[in-house]
Amino acid sequence: MQAHELIIGATREAARGAAAGGDDGTNDLLVSDVLRVNELQVWFISEQLAGAGIADKEEEAARSAAKAHA
């Protein structure tokens, strides 16, 4: 997770530099292909580590429904 956060920080800095230099192509590449992917991975990993993933919520709802019908 730390590696992703380091990549995110460096990518944001590089994207700001590219934007300031008028290099829209590099900025788009960094934001679209690097930043968003790493932000998504950090979100996914943190959700799984916190035990709050979608699968956990669906499983809990199914368990609650089964207990209600028992």
CHARMM-style PDB file with segment names, atoms N, HN, CA, C and O in Angstrom:
ATOM      1  N   MET     1       0.831  -1.176   0.000  1.00  0.00      PROA
ATOM      2  CA  MET     1       0.000   0.000   0.000  1.00  0.00      PROA
ATOM      3  C   MET     1       0.885   1.253   0.000  1.00  0.00      PROA
ATOM      4  O   MET     1       0.575   2.240  -0.668  1.00  0.00      PROA
ATOM      5  N   GLN     2       1.978   1.204   0.747  1.00  0.00      PROA
ATOM      6  HN  GLN     2       2.230   0.403   1.289  1.00  0.00      PROA
ATOM      7  CA  GLN     2       2.879   2.352   0.784  1.00  0.00      PROA
ATOM      8  C   GLN     2       3.457   2.650  -0.587  1.00  0.00      PROA
ATOM      9  O   GLN     2       3.634   3.812  -0.953  1.00  0.00      PROA
ATOM     10  N   ALA     3       3.747   1.614  -1.335  1.00  0.00      PROA
ATOM     11  HN  ALA     3       3.603   0.670  -1.038  1.00  0.00      PROA
ATOM     12  CA  ALA     3       4.307   1.802  -2.674  1.00  0.00      PROA
ATOM     13  C   ALA     3       3.319   2.554  -3.560  1.00  0.00      PROA
ATOM     14  O   ALA     3       3.707   3.458  -4.300  1.00  0.00      PROA
ATOM     15  N   HSD     4       2.045   2.180  -3.483  1.00  0.00      PROA
ATOM     16  HN  HSD     4       1.730   1.446  -2.882  1.00  0.00      PROA
ATOM     17  CA  HSD     4       1.021   2.874  -4.271  1.00  0.00      PROA
ATOM     18  C   HSD     4       0.931   4.344  -3.858  1.00  0.00      PROA
ATOM     19  O   HSD     4       0.808   5.225  -4.710  1.00  0.00      PROA
ATOM     20  N   GLU     5       0.993   4.603  -2.565  1.00  0.00      PROA
ATOM     21  HN  GLU     5       1.092   3.888  -1.873  1.00  0.00      PROA
ATOM     22  CA  GLU     5       0.894   5.978  -2.089  1.00  0.00      PROA
ATOM     23  C   GLU     5       2.092   6.814  -2.541  1.00  0.00      PROA
ATOM     24  O   GLU     5       1.944   7.995  -2.855  1.00  0.00      PROA
ATOM     25  N   LEU     6       3.272   6.206  -2.576  1.00  0.00      PROA
ATOM     26  HN  LEU     6       3.392   5.247  -2.321  1.00  0.00      PROA
ATOM     27  CA  LEU     6       4.448   6.914  -3.085  1.00  0.00      PROA
ATOM     28  C   LEU     6       4.294   7.222  -4.577  1.00  0.00      PROA
ATOM     29  O   LEU     6       4.627   8.316  -5.033  1.00  0.00      PROA
ATOM     30  N   ILE     7       3.790   6.250  -5.322  1.00  0.00      PROA
ATOM     31  HN  ILE     7       3.520   5.361  -4.951  1.00  0.00      PROA
ATOM     32  CA  ILE     7       3.568   6.449  -6.752  1.00  0.00      PROA
ATOM     33  C   ILE     7       2.536   7.545  -6.981  1.00  0.00      PROA
ATOM     34  O   ILE     7       2.696   8.368  -7.883  1.00  0.00      PROA
ATOM     35  N   ILE     8       1.481   7.562  -6.176  1.00  0.00      PROA
ATOM     36  HN  ILE     8       1.352   6.893  -5.444  1.00  0.00      PROA
ATOM     37  CA  ILE     8       0.441   8.583  -6.308  1.00  0.00      PROA
ATOM     38  C   ILE     8       1.023   9.973  -6.083  1.00  0.00      PROA
ATOM     39  O   ILE     8       0.753  10.893  -6.855  1.00  0.00      PROA
ATOM     40  N   GLY     9       1.819  10.129  -5.033  1.00  0.00      PROA
ATOM     41  HN  GLY     9       2.039   9.381  -4.406  1.00  0.00      PROA
ATOM     42  CA  GLY     9       2.417  11.430  -4.739  1.00  0.00      PROA
ATOM     43  C   GLY     9       3.340  11.904  -5.847  1.00  0.00      PROA
ATOM     44  O   GLY     9       3.284  13.063  -6.260  1.00  0.00      PROA
ATOM     45  N   ALA    10       4.188  11.007  -6.325  1.00  0.00      PROA
ATOM     46  HN  ALA    10       4.234  10.066  -5.990  1.00  0.00      PROA
ATOM     47  CA  ALA    10       5.126  11.368  -7.398  1.00  0.00      PROA
ATOM     48  C   ALA    10       4.382  11.661  -8.697  1.00  0.00      PROA
ATOM     49  O   ALA    10       4.760  12.563  -9.444  1.00  0.00      PROA
ATOM     50  N   THR    11       3.332  10.902  -8.961  1.00  0.00      PROA
ATOM     51  HN  THR    11       3.025  10.170  -8.353  1.00  0.00      PROA
ATOM     52  CA  THR    11       2.560  11.109 -10.187  1.00  0.00      PROA
ATOM     53  C   THR    11       1.825  12.434 -10.156  1.00  0.00      PROA
ATOM     54  O   THR    11       1.780  13.141 -11.163  1.00  0.00      PROA
ATOM     55  N   ARG    12       1.248  12.783  -9.013  1.00  0.00      PROA
ATOM     56  HN  ARG    12       1.284  12.209  -8.195  1.00  0.00      PROA
ATOM     57  CA  ARG    12       0.563  14.083  -8.909  1.00  0.00      PROA
ATOM     58  C   ARG    12       1.543  15.231  -9.149  1.00  0.00      PROA
ATOM     59  O   ARG    12       1.229  16.195  -9.848  1.00  0.00      PROA
ATOM     60  N   GLU    13       2.724  15.116  -8.566  1.00  0.00      PROA
ATOM     61  HN  GLU    13       2.979  14.334  -7.998  1.00  0.00      PROA
ATOM     62  CA  GLU    13       3.748  16.148  -8.748  1.00  0.00      PROA
ATOM     63  C   GLU    13       4.160  16.244 -10.225  1.00  0.00      PROA
ATOM     64  O   GLU    13       4.269  17.342 -10.770  1.00  0.00      PROA
ATOM     65  N   ALA    14       4.385  15.109 -10.858  1.00  0.00      PROA
ATOM     66  HN  ALA    14       4.296  14.217 -10.415  1.00  0.00      PROA
ATOM     67  CA  ALA    14       4.770  15.093 -12.271  1.00  0.00      PROA
ATOM     68  C   ALA    14       3.652  15.629 -13.161  1.00  0.00      PROA
ATOM     69  O   ALA    14       3.914  16.339 -14.132  1.00  0.00      PROA
ATOM     70  N   ALA    15       2.409  15.289 -12.833  1.00  0.00      PROA
ATOM     71  HN  ALA    15       2.196  14.711 -12.045  1.00  0.00      PROA
ATOM     72  CA  ALA    15       1.275  15.779 -13.622  1.00  0.00      PROA
ATOM     73  C   ALA    15       1.137  17.293 -13.504  1.00  0.00      PROA
ATOM     74  O   ALA    15       0.844  17.978 -14.484  1.00  0.00      PROA
ATOM     75  N   ARG    16       1.353  17.809 -12.289  1.00  0.00      PROA
ATOM     76  HN  ARG    16       1.591  17.252 -11.493  1.00  0.00      PROA
ATOM     77  CA  ARG    16       1.312  19.274 -12.113  1.00  0.00      PROA
ATOM     78  C   ARG    16       2.408  19.939 -12.937  1.00  0.00      PROA
ATOM     79  O   ARG    16       2.177  20.977 -13.558  1.00  0.00      PROA
ATOM     80  N   GLY    17       3.597  19.346 -12.945  1.00  0.00      PROA
ATOM     81  HN  GLY    17       3.785  18.503 -12.440  1.00  0.00      PROA
ATOM     82  CA  GLY    17       4.701  19.887 -13.734  1.00  0.00      PROA
ATOM     83  C   GLY    17       4.400  19.851 -15.224  1.00  0.00      PROA
ATOM     84  O   GLY    17       4.701  20.803 -15.945  1.00  0.00      PROA
ATOM     85  N   ALA    18       3.809  18.761 -15.683  1.00  0.00      PROA
ATOM     86  HN  ALA    18       3.565  17.989 -15.097  1.00  0.00      PROA
ATOM     87  CA  ALA    18       3.454  18.643 -17.096  1.00  0.00      PROA
ATOM     88  C   ALA    18       2.389  19.665 -17.469  1.00  0.00      PROA
ATOM     89  O   ALA    18       2.455  20.274 -18.536  1.00  0.00      PROA
ATOM     90  N   ALA    19       1.409  19.853 -16.592  1.00  0.00      PROA
ATOM     91  HN  ALA    19       1.355  19.358 -15.725  1.00  0.00      PROA
ATOM     92  CA  ALA    19       0.356  20.831 -16.863  1.00  0.00      PROA
ATOM     93  C   ALA    19       0.924  22.242 -16.891  1.00  0.00      PROA
ATOM     94  O   ALA    19       0.571  23.045 -17.754  1.00  0.00      PROA
ATOM     95  N   ALA    20       1.803  22.537 -15.944  1.00  0.00      PROA
ATOM     96  HN  ALA    20       2.089  21.884 -15.243  1.00  0.00      PROA
ATOM     97  CA  ALA    20       2.421  23.868 -15.899  1.00  0.00      PROA
ATOM     98  C   ALA    20       3.275  24.124 -17.134  1.00  0.00      PROA
ATOM     99  O   ALA    20       3.393  25.264 -17.583  1.00  0.00      PROA
ATOM    100  N   GLY    21       3.870  23.073 -17.682  1.00  0.00      PROA
ATOM    101  HN  GLY    21       3.774  22.147 -17.317  1.00  0.00      PROA
ATOM    102  CA  GLY    21       4.702  23.203 -18.872  1.00  0.00      PROA
ATOM    103  C   GLY    21       3.913  23.141 -20.171  1.00  0.00      PROA
ATOM    104  O   GLY    21       4.484  23.235 -21.257  1.00  0.00      PROA
ATOM    105  N   GLY    22       2.601  22.983 -20.056  1.00  0.00      PROA
ATOM    106  HN  GLY    22       2.137  22.907 -19.174  1.00  0.00      PROA
ATOM    107  CA  GLY    22       1.759  22.939 -21.240  1.00  0.00      PROA
ATOM    108  C   GLY    22       1.790  21.605 -21.975  1.00  0.00      PROA
ATOM    109  O   GLY    22       1.365  21.524 -23.128  1.00  0.00      PROA
ATOM    110  N   ASP    23       2.283  20.570 -21.329  1.00  0.00      PROA
ATOM    111  HN  ASP    23       2.628  20.636 -20.392  1.00  0.00      PROA
ATOM    112  CA  ASP    23       2.358  19.241 -21.951  1.00  0.00      PROA
ATOM    113  C   ASP    23       1.102  18.451 -21.587  1.00  0.00      PROA
ATOM    114  O   ASP    23       1.108  17.626 -20.673  1.00  0.00      PROA
ATOM    115  N   ASP    24       0.034  18.725 -22.321  1.00  0.00      PROA
ATOM    116  HN  ASP    24       0.030  19.395 -23.064  1.00  0.00      PROA
ATOM    117  CA  ASP    24      -1.254  18.108 -22.016  1.00  0.00      PROA
ATOM    118  C   ASP    24      -1.248  16.590 -22.218  1.00  0.00      PROA
ATOM    119  O   ASP    24      -1.920  15.867 -21.482  1.00  0.00      PROA
ATOM    120  N   GLY    25      -0.504  16.110 -23.195  1.00  0.00      PROA
ATOM    121  HN  GLY    25       0.043  16.697 -23.793  1.00  0.00      PROA
ATOM    122  CA  GLY    25      -0.446  14.667 -23.447  1.00  0.00      PROA
ATOM    123  C   GLY    25       0.162  13.914 -22.285  1.00  0.00      PROA
ATOM    124  O   GLY    25      -0.366  12.882 -21.869  1.00  0.00      PROA
ATOM    125  N   THR    26       1.265  14.414 -21.756  1.00  0.00      PROA
ATOM    126  HN  THR    26       1.694  15.252 -22.095  1.00  0.00      PROA
ATOM    127  CA  THR    26       1.912  13.765 -20.614  1.00  0.00      PROA
ATOM    128  C   THR    26       1.023  13.849 -19.381  1.00  0.00      PROA
ATOM    129  O   THR    26       0.904  12.881 -18.630  1.00  0.00      PROA
ATOM    130  N   ASN    27       0.405  14.993 -19.173  1.00  0.00      PROA
ATOM    131  HN  ASN    27       0.501  15.779 -19.783  1.00  0.00      PROA
ATOM    132  CA  ASN    27      -0.501  15.161 -18.047  1.00  0.00      PROA
ATOM    133  C   ASN    27      -1.648  14.157 -18.136  1.00  0.00      PROA
ATOM    134  O   ASN    27      -1.986  13.515 -17.142  1.00  0.00      PROA
ATOM    135  N   ASP    28      -2.239  14.019 -19.303  1.00  0.00      PROA
ATOM    136  HN  ASP    28      -1.964  14.541 -20.110  1.00  0.00      PROA
ATOM    137  CA  ASP    28      -3.349  13.078 -19.494  1.00  0.00      PROA
ATOM    138  C   ASP    28      -2.895  11.645 -19.245  1.00  0.00      PROA
ATOM    139  O   ASP    28      -3.597  10.873 -18.592  1.00  0.00      PROA
ATOM    140  N   LEU    29      -1.735  11.294 -19.758  1.00  0.00      PROA
ATOM    141  HN  LEU    29      -1.165  11.922 -20.289  1.00  0.00      PROA
ATOM    142  CA  LEU    29      -1.192   9.957 -19.556  1.00  0.00      PROA
ATOM    143  C   LEU    29      -0.989   9.667 -18.073  1.00  0.00      PROA
ATOM    144  O   LEU    29      -1.387   8.611 -17.581  1.00  0.00      PROA
ATOM    145  N   LEU    30      -0.375  10.601 -17.368  1.00  0.00      PROA
ATOM    146  HN  LEU    30      -0.052  11.459 -17.767  1.00  0.00      PROA
ATOM    147  CA  LEU    30      -0.100  10.402 -15.945  1.00  0.00      PROA
ATOM    148  C   LEU    30      -1.380  10.284 -15.129  1.00  0.00      PROA
ATOM    149  O   LEU    30      -1.500   9.410 -14.270  1.00  0.00      PROA
ATOM    150  N   VAL    31      -2.331  11.165 -15.401  1.00  0.00      PROA
ATOM    151  HN  VAL    31      -2.233  11.874 -16.098  1.00  0.00      PROA
ATOM    152  CA  VAL    31      -3.572  11.155 -14.628  1.00  0.00      PROA
ATOM    153  C   VAL    31      -4.432   9.940 -14.978  1.00  0.00      PROA
ATOM    154  O   VAL    31      -4.930   9.248 -14.089  1.00  0.00      PROA
ATOM    155  N   SER    32      -4.604   9.686 -16.271  1.00  0.00      PROA
ATOM    156  HN  SER    32      -4.200  10.248 -16.993  1.00  0.00      PROA
ATOM    157  CA  SER    32      -5.496   8.610 -16.699  1.00  0.00      PROA
ATOM    158  C   SER    32      -4.929   7.217 -16.492  1.00  0.00      PROA
ATOM    159  O   SER    32      -5.636   6.324 -16.025  1.00  0.00      PROA
ATOM    160  N   ASP    33      -3.679   7.024 -16.828  1.00  0.00      PROA
ATOM    161  HN  ASP    33      -3.105   7.750 -17.207  1.00  0.00      PROA
ATOM    162  CA  ASP    33      -3.115   5.679 -16.819  1.00  0.00      PROA
ATOM    163  C   ASP    33      -2.326   5.316 -15.574  1.00  0.00      PROA
ATOM    164  O   ASP    33      -2.159   4.132 -15.279  1.00  0.00      PROA
ATOM    165  N   VAL    34      -1.844   6.288 -14.849  1.00  0.00      PROA
ATOM    166  HN  VAL    34      -1.979   7.250 -15.088  1.00  0.00      PROA
ATOM    167  CA  VAL    34      -1.029   5.978 -13.678  1.00  0.00      PROA
ATOM    168  C   VAL    34      -1.775   6.337 -12.388  1.00  0.00      PROA
ATOM    169  O   VAL    34      -1.947   5.492 -11.510  1.00  0.00      PROA
ATOM    170  N   LEU    35      -2.205   7.564 -12.281  1.00  0.00      PROA
ATOM    171  HN  LEU    35      -2.065   8.251 -12.994  1.00  0.00      PROA
ATOM    172  CA  LEU    35      -2.826   8.038 -11.043  1.00  0.00      PROA
ATOM    173  C   LEU    35      -4.122   7.299 -10.723  1.00  0.00      PROA
ATOM    174  O   LEU    35      -4.293   6.790  -9.615  1.00  0.00      PROA
ATOM    175  N   ARG    36      -5.019   7.240 -11.678  1.00  0.00      PROA
ATOM    176  HN  ARG    36      -4.881   7.653 -12.578  1.00  0.00      PROA
ATOM    177  CA  ARG    36      -6.320   6.594 -11.409  1.00  0.00      PROA
ATOM    178  C   ARG    36      -6.176   5.123 -11.073  1.00  0.00      PROA
ATOM    179  O   ARG    36      -6.871   4.622 -10.189  1.00  0.00      PROA
ATOM    180  N   VAL    37      -5.291   4.425 -11.760  1.00  0.00      PROA
ATOM    181  HN  VAL    37      -4.726   4.833 -12.478  1.00  0.00      PROA
ATOM    182  CA  VAL    37      -5.086   3.001 -11.484  1.00  0.00      PROA
ATOM    183  C   VAL    37      -4.570   2.799 -10.063  1.00  0.00      PROA
ATOM    184  O   VAL    37      -5.062   1.930  -9.343  1.00  0.00      PROA
ATOM    185  N   ASN    38      -3.591   3.586  -9.657  1.00  0.00      PROA
ATOM    186  HN  ASN    38      -3.191   4.292 -10.242  1.00  0.00      PROA
ATOM    187  CA  ASN    38      -3.038   3.428  -8.314  1.00  0.00      PROA
ATOM    188  C   ASN    38      -4.025   3.860  -7.238  1.00  0.00      PROA
ATOM    189  O   ASN    38      -4.086   3.235  -6.179  1.00  0.00      PROA
ATOM    190  N   GLU    39      -4.801   4.917  -7.483  1.00  0.00      PROA
ATOM    191  HN  GLU    39      -4.751   5.425  -8.343  1.00  0.00      PROA
ATOM    192  CA  GLU    39      -5.827   5.319  -6.512  1.00  0.00      PROA
ATOM    193  C   GLU    39      -6.877   4.224  -6.354  1.00  0.00      PROA
ATOM    194  O   GLU    39      -7.327   3.951  -5.242  1.00  0.00      PROA
ATOM    195  N   LEU    40      -7.263   3.606  -7.446  1.00  0.00      PROA
ATOM    196  HN  LEU    40      -6.897   3.828  -8.350  1.00  0.00      PROA
ATOM    197  CA  LEU    40      -8.231   2.514  -7.387  1.00  0.00      PROA
ATOM    198  C   LEU    40      -7.669   1.340  -6.596  1.00  0.00      PROA
ATOM    199  O   LEU    40      -8.379   0.739  -5.790  1.00  0.00      PROA
ATOM    200  N   GLN    41      -6.405   1.010  -6.819  1.00  0.00      PROA
ATOM    201  HN  GLN    41      -5.828   1.498  -7.474  1.00  0.00      PROA
ATOM    202  CA  GLN    41      -5.796  -0.103  -6.100  1.00  0.00      PROA
ATOM    203  C   GLN    41      -5.675   0.184  -4.606  1.00  0.00      PROA
ATOM    204  O   GLN    41      -5.892  -0.710  -3.788  1.00  0.00      PROA
ATOM    205  N   VAL    42      -5.335   1.408  -4.243  1.00  0.00      PROA
ATOM    206  HN  VAL    42      -5.159   2.134  -4.907  1.00  0.00      PROA
ATOM    207  CA  VAL    42      -5.262   1.770  -2.819  1.00  0.00      PROA
ATOM    208  C   VAL    42      -6.639   1.657  -2.184  1.00  0.00      PROA
ATOM    209  O   VAL    42      -6.778   1.133  -1.078  1.00  0.00      PROA
ATOM    210  N   TRP    43      -7.653   2.148  -2.882  1.00  0.00      PROA
ATOM    211  HN  TRP    43      -7.539   2.573  -3.779  1.00  0.00      PROA
ATOM    212  CA  TRP    43      -9.021   2.063  -2.358  1.00  0.00      PROA
ATOM    213  C   TRP    43      -9.407   0.601  -2.157  1.00  0.00      PROA
ATOM    214  O   TRP    43      -9.909   0.229  -1.096  1.00  0.00      PROA
ATOM    215  N   PHE    44      -9.174  -0.227  -3.174  1.00  0.00      PROA
ATOM    216  HN  PHE    44      -8.767   0.075  -4.036  1.00  0.00      PROA
ATOM    217  CA  PHE    44      -9.563  -1.634  -3.108  1.00  0.00      PROA
ATOM    218  C   PHE    44      -8.849  -2.355  -1.973  1.00  0.00      PROA
ATOM    219  O   PHE    44      -9.479  -3.081  -1.203  1.00  0.00      PROA
ATOM    220  N   ILE    45      -7.561  -2.163  -1.867  1.00  0.00      PROA
ATOM    221  HN  ILE    45      -7.049  -1.573  -2.492  1.00  0.00      PROA
ATOM    222  CA  ILE    45      -6.791  -2.823  -0.816  1.00  0.00      PROA
ATOM    223  C   ILE    45      -7.247  -2.366   0.564  1.00  0.00      PROA
ATOM    224  O   ILE    45      -7.406  -3.187   1.467  1.00  0.00      PROA
ATOM    225  N   SER    46      -7.461  -1.055   0.734  1.00  0.00      PROA
ATOM    226  HN  SER    46      -7.333  -0.388   0.000  1.00  0.00      PROA
ATOM    227  CA  SER    46      -7.885  -0.555   2.044  1.00  0.00      PROA
ATOM    228  C   SER    46      -9.264  -1.078   2.420  1.00  0.00      PROA
ATOM    229  O   SER    46      -9.517  -1.364   3.591  1.00  0.00      PROA
ATOM    230  N   GLU    47     -10.158  -1.208   1.446  1.00  0.00      PROA
ATOM    231  HN  GLU    47      -9.953  -0.975   0.495  1.00  0.00      PROA
ATOM    232  CA  GLU    47     -11.483  -1.774   1.725  1.00  0.00      PROA
ATOM    233  C   GLU    47     -11.371  -3.226   2.166  1.00  0.00      PROA
ATOM    234  O   GLU    47     -12.054  -3.652   3.097  1.00  0.00      PROA
ATOM    235  N   GLN    48     -10.518  -3.977   1.503  1.00  0.00      PROA
ATOM    236  HN  GLN    48      -9.963  -3.631   0.746  1.00  0.00      PROA
ATOM    237  CA  GLN    48     -10.348  -5.381   1.863  1.00  0.00      PROA
ATOM    238  C   GLN    48      -9.710  -5.521   3.244  1.00  0.00      PROA
ATOM    239  O   GLN    48     -10.120  -6.366   4.039  1.00  0.00      PROA
ATOM    240  N   LEU    49      -8.717  -4.699   3.522  1.00  0.00      PROA
ATOM    241  HN  LEU    49      -8.384  -4.012   2.876  1.00  0.00      PROA
ATOM    242  CA  LEU    49      -8.057  -4.763   4.827  1.00  0.00      PROA
ATOM    243  C   LEU    49      -8.992  -4.348   5.948  1.00  0.00      PROA
ATOM    244  O   LEU    49      -8.905  -4.872   7.059  1.00  0.00      PROA
ATOM    245  N   ALA    50      -9.871  -3.427   5.669  1.00  0.00      PROA
ATOM    246  HN  ALA    50      -9.941  -3.002   4.767  1.00  0.00      PROA
ATOM    247  CA  ALA    50     -10.814  -2.962   6.679  1.00  0.00      PROA
ATOM    248  C   ALA    50     -11.983  -3.926   6.844  1.00  0.00      PROA
ATOM    249  O   ALA    50     -12.789  -3.780   7.763  1.00  0.00      PROA
ATOM    250  N   GLY    51     -12.075  -4.901   5.961  1.00  0.00      PROA
ATOM    251  HN  GLY    51     -11.420  -5.020   5.214  1.00  0.00      PROA
ATOM    252  CA  GLY    51     -13.186  -5.848   6.054  1.00  0.00      PROA
ATOM    253  C   GLY    51     -14.495  -5.253   5.620  1.00  0.00      PROA
ATOM    254  O   GLY    51     -15.560  -5.743   5.996  1.00  0.00      PROA
ATOM    255  N   ALA    52     -14.430  -4.178   4.813  1.00  0.00      PROA
ATOM    256  HN  ALA    52     -13.565  -3.781   4.508  1.00  0.00      PROA
ATOM    257  CA  ALA    52     -15.655  -3.500   4.393  1.00  0.00      PROA
ATOM    258  C   ALA    52     -15.888  -3.654   2.896  1.00  0.00      PROA
ATOM    259  O   ALA    52     -16.531  -2.806   2.277  1.00  0.00      PROA
ATOM    260  N   GLY    53     -15.372  -4.727   2.312  1.00  0.00      PROA
ATOM    261  HN  GLY    53     -14.850  -5.416   2.815  1.00  0.00      PROA
ATOM    262  CA  GLY    53     -15.546  -4.944   0.883  1.00  0.00      PROA
ATOM    263  C   GLY    53     -16.990  -5.276   0.549  1.00  0.00      PROA
ATOM    264  O   GLY    53     -17.774  -5.622   1.433  1.00  0.00      PROA
ATOM    265  N   ILE    54     -17.331  -5.173  -0.688  1.00  0.00      PROA
ATOM    266  HN  ILE    54     -16.695  -4.892  -1.406  1.00  0.00      PROA
ATOM    267  CA  ILE    54     -18.688  -5.436  -1.155  1.00  0.00      PROA
ATOM    268  C   ILE    54     -19.110  -6.859  -0.806  1.00  0.00      PROA
ATOM    269  O   ILE    54     -20.239  -7.081  -0.368  1.00  0.00      PROA
ATOM    270  N   ALA    55     -18.219  -7.816  -0.995  1.00  0.00      PROA
ATOM    271  HN  ALA    55     -17.302  -7.635  -1.351  1.00  0.00      PROA
ATOM    272  CA  ALA    55     -18.554  -9.206  -0.704  1.00  0.00      PROA
ATOM    273  C   ALA    55     -18.912  -9.387   0.767  1.00  0.00      PROA
ATOM    274  O   ALA    55     -19.843 -10.125   1.089  1.00  0.00      PROA
ATOM    275  N   ASP    56     -18.187  -8.727   1.660  1.00  0.00      PROA
ATOM    276  HN  ASP    56     -17.430  -8.128   1.398  1.00  0.00      PROA
ATOM    277  CA  ASP    56     -18.476  -8.831   3.092  1.00  0.00      PROA
ATOM    278  C   ASP    56     -19.859  -8.290   3.406  1.00  0.00      PROA
ATOM    279  O   ASP    56     -20.594  -8.889   4.191  1.00  0.00      PROA
ATOM    280  N   LYS    57     -20.222  -7.172   2.808  1.00  0.00      PROA
ATOM    281  HN  LYS    57     -19.625  -6.685   2.170  1.00  0.00      PROA
ATOM    282  CA  LYS    57     -21.528  -6.567   3.064  1.00  0.00      PROA
ATOM    283  C   LYS    57     -22.648  -7.453   2.546  1.00  0.00      PROA
ATOM    284  O   LYS    57     -23.674  -7.607   3.209  1.00  0.00      PROA
ATOM    285  N   GLU    58     -22.460  -8.039   1.361  1.00  0.00      PROA
ATOM    286  HN  GLU    58     -21.627  -7.913   0.823  1.00  0.00      PROA
ATOM    287  CA  GLU    58     -23.479  -8.930   0.801  1.00  0.00      PROA
ATOM    288  C   GLU    58     -23.616 -10.189   1.646  1.00  0.00      PROA
ATOM    289  O   GLU    58     -24.726 -10.672   1.869  1.00  0.00      PROA
ATOM    290  N   GLU    59     -22.506 -10.716   2.111  1.00  0.00      PROA
ATOM    291  HN  GLU    59     -21.604 -10.324   1.930  1.00  0.00      PROA
ATOM    292  CA  GLU    59     -22.536 -11.910   2.941  1.00  0.00      PROA
ATOM    293  C   GLU    59     -23.253 -11.637   4.258  1.00  0.00      PROA
ATOM    294  O   GLU    59     -24.039 -12.464   4.721  1.00  0.00      PROA
ATOM    295  N   GLU    60     -22.987 -10.484   4.862  1.00  0.00      PROA
ATOM    296  HN  GLU    60     -22.349  -9.812   4.486  1.00  0.00      PROA
ATOM    297  CA  GLU    60     -23.654 -10.115   6.115  1.00  0.00      PROA
ATOM    298  C   GLU    60     -25.153  -9.932   5.907  1.00  0.00      PROA
ATOM    299  O   GLU    60     -25.951 -10.349   6.747  1.00  0.00      PROA
ATOM    300  N   ALA    61     -25.540  -9.313   4.793  1.00  0.00      PROA
ATOM    301  HN  ALA    61     -24.892  -8.975   4.111  1.00  0.00      PROA
ATOM    302  CA  ALA    61     -26.963  -9.132   4.488  1.00  0.00      PROA
ATOM    303  C   ALA    61     -27.642 -10.481   4.309  1.00  0.00      PROA
ATOM    304  O   ALA    61     -28.766 -10.670   4.775  1.00  0.00      PROA
ATOM    305  N   ALA    62     -26.987 -11.413   3.650  1.00  0.00      PROA
ATOM    306  HN  ALA    62     -26.074 -11.259   3.272  1.00  0.00      PROA
ATOM    307  CA  ALA    62     -27.547 -12.740   3.448  1.00  0.00      PROA
ATOM    308  C   ALA    62     -27.692 -13.472   4.783  1.00  0.00      PROA
ATOM    309  O   ALA    62     -28.691 -14.149   5.026  1.00  0.00      PROA
ATOM    310  N   ARG    63     -26.663 -13.324   5.657  1.00  0.00      PROA
ATOM    311  HN  ARG    63     -25.852 -12.774   5.460  1.00  0.00      PROA
ATOM    312  CA  ARG    63     -26.724 -13.938   6.977  1.00  0.00      PROA
ATOM    313  C   ARG    63     -27.878 -13.362   7.794  1.00  0.00      PROA
ATOM    314  O   ARG    63     -28.596 -14.106   8.463  1.00  0.00      PROA
ATOM    315  N   SER    64     -28.058 -12.060   7.744  1.00  0.00      PROA
ATOM    316  HN  SER    64     -27.475 -11.456   7.201  1.00  0.00      PROA
ATOM    317  CA  SER    64     -29.151 -11.412   8.482  1.00  0.00      PROA
ATOM    318  C   SER    64     -30.509 -11.865   7.968  1.00  0.00      PROA
ATOM    319  O   SER    64     -31.430 -12.105   8.749  1.00  0.00      PROA
ATOM    320  N   ALA    65     -30.624 -11.980   6.661  1.00  0.00      PROA
ATOM    321  HN  ALA    65     -29.876 -11.785   6.027  1.00  0.00      PROA
ATOM    322  CA  ALA    65     -31.890 -12.420   6.078  1.00  0.00      PROA
ATOM    323  C   ALA    65     -32.193 -13.862   6.472  1.00  0.00      PROA
ATOM    324  O   ALA    65     -33.347 -14.195   6.740  1.00  0.00      PROA
ATOM    325  N   ALA    66     -31.177 -14.720   6.510  1.00  0.00      PROA
ATOM    326  HN  ALA    66     -30.240 -14.450   6.292  1.00  0.00      PROA
ATOM    327  CA  ALA    66     -31.360 -16.104   6.896  1.00  0.00      PROA
ATOM    328  C   ALA    66     -31.790 -16.215   8.354  1.00  0.00      PROA
ATOM    329  O   ALA    66     -32.649 -17.032   8.685  1.00  0.00      PROA
ATOM    330  N   LYS    67     -31.199 -15.397   9.229  1.00  0.00      PROA
ATOM    331  HN  LYS    67     -30.502 -14.733   8.960  1.00  0.00      PROA
ATOM    332  CA  LYS    67     -31.576 -15.406  10.645  1.00  0.00      PROA
ATOM    333  C   LYS    67     -33.003 -14.913  10.831  1.00  0.00      PROA
ATOM    334  O   LYS    67     -33.717 -15.424  11.694  1.00  0.00      PROA
ATOM    335  N   ALA    68     -33.436 -13.935  10.044  1.00  0.00      PROA
ATOM    336  HN  ALA    68     -32.855 -13.521   9.343  1.00  0.00      PROA
ATOM    337  CA  ALA    68     -34.775 -13.392  10.151  1.00  0.00      PROA
ATOM    338  C   ALA    68     -35.830 -14.425   9.752  1.00  0.00      PROA
ATOM    339  O   ALA    68     -36.939 -14.422  10.286  1.00  0.00      PROA
ATOM    340  N   HSD    69     -35.482 -15.305   8.814  1.00  0.00      PROA
ATOM    341  HN  HSD    69     -34.581 -15.307   8.380  1.00  0.00      PROA
ATOM    342  CA  HSD    69     -36.429 -16.308   8.336  1.00  0.00      PROA
ATOM    343  C   HSD    69     -36.380 -17.594   9.154  1.00  0.00      PROA
ATOM    344  O   HSD    69     -37.216 -18.478   8.966  1.00  0.00      PROA
ATOM    345  N   ALA    70     -35.414 -17.708  10.056  1.00  0.00      PROA
ATOM    346  HN  ALA    70     -34.735 -16.990  10.209  1.00  0.00      PROA
ATOM    347  CA  ALA    70     -35.265 -18.945  10.838  1.00  0.00      PROA
ATOM    348  C   ALA    70     -36.163 -18.983  12.031  1.00  0.00      PROA
ATOM    349  OT1 ALA    70     -36.150 -19.957  12.782  1.00  0.00      PROA
TER     350      ALA     70
END
